[in-house]
Amino acid sequence: MDVGVFLPVSGRSASRGTLIDAARKAEAWGFASVWAADRVVMPWSIGTEYPYAETPEFIVPPDRPFLECLTVLSFLAAATDTIRLGASVVVMNFRHPLHWLRQAASIDRLSDGRLLLGVGIGWMEEEFAAVGAPFAARGRVGDEQLEIARILFEEDRCSYDGEFYRFADVAFYPKAHGEKLPIWVGGEGRRARRRAARFGDVWFPYFVRITAEELAAHHREVTADAVAIGRDPAGVALAACRGVEITDAEVPQEPDRLRGTPEQVAEALRVFADAGVSHVALQFVAPRYPERMEHIERFSAVLDWL
């Protein structure tokens, strides 16, 4: 299993110096990837429940910095050498596909193929309203964008005529660094899993709490859906984002949660690796950035267990 860590792209610690330091240390400590979350605008009042924490309130106050995801990854492509650069996840609906896919292809080229392109359709209704994107149609918009991505990355003369996007006979170069730029499709629900089966090279959900057996069962639905539409089920791998809390002393283990000493967390992750998870992006839970980096360094000592 490859292991990555989330970067401090939001809050008081989000700065040039901390990002370079965090990414270079993760690279030196042996992590496979660093990850940037995505946010375009922060409404002062948010009524939509946050789905990626144990409490429903969004975790970043609106008066704190939140750096743009693809900009951060482009910046770190020049500040690192080998570590992979992950977007978790680009909310496609807030951007025109011809624009942001050009950005993604450029990052992949300039980093010698290190981009991990996570994509999703968003969750915060107030953010959709602010940017003028249709919230109710976000699934259909996302599907069109992924159809467009395939065309742009695979064809020389690119055209599309859909419900939301239309263009005719355009060139799109550069393509990806390698033969293709794999698409990591985020989302946890049934429709997201169907989207991963149809368009994804990786299904990349973020469940706050889930057992390895439950995650593997959901992935079997993805591969079954892939077979039903004529895709090779082996072509849709399983990765995951997970929150993790590092403790000083051993704690009782819960199979749907990553919490404990570095050794306990590594043992828990081995269960997920045995269930088919090939890559995990860890969001270390700590109230302050220095403490978070201390936990990441402590955990790096057990990476060879995985």
Secondary structure, 3 states (H helix, E strand, C coil): CEEEEECCCECCCCCHHHHHHHHHHHHHHCCCEEEECCCCCCCCCCCCCCCCCCCCCCCCCCCCCECCHHHHHHHHHHHCCCCEEEEEEEEHHHCCHHHHHHHHHHHHHHCCCCEEEEEECCCCHHHHHHHCCCCCCHHHHHHHHHHHHHHHHHCCCEEEECCCCEEEEECCCCCCCCCCCCEEECCCCHHHHHHHHHHCCEECCECCCCCHHHHHHHHHHHHHHHHHCCCCHHHCEEEEEEEEEECCCCCCCCCCCCEECHHHHHHHHHHHHHCCEEEEEEEECCCCHHHHHHHHHHHHCCHHHC
